[in-house]
């Protein structure tokens, strides 16, 4: 893929905590329901990314998603809309990291997570 690409990594915020709470409460049905909501939301986001911005999907696993797209899209607004979609479907926020490399994207994701979650951070942003 060319140098004008962006790697986007998204991760649901505190998803494991919600599952743990349901399990600790003995509520397997709610754990299953919430897990399905997360899975469904991520699958929808993957479809939106492929259809709307011609993203190339790297993976969708657990509460994570990674895809590659062009760097000329105004990606932060698009990812913010995907995060809002995730929240509407699950009641939980989602953080995104963006970079030219997977390392930059992962650093950006970690920055989004430690700076309050529910954020989109592009590598090099303050």
Secondary structure by P-SEA (a helix, b strand, c coil): ccccbbbbbbbbcaaaaaaaaaaaaccaaaaaaaaaaaaaaaaaaaaaaacccccccccccccccccccccccaaaaaaaaaaaaaaaaccbbbbbbbcccaaaaaaaaaaaaaaccccccccccc
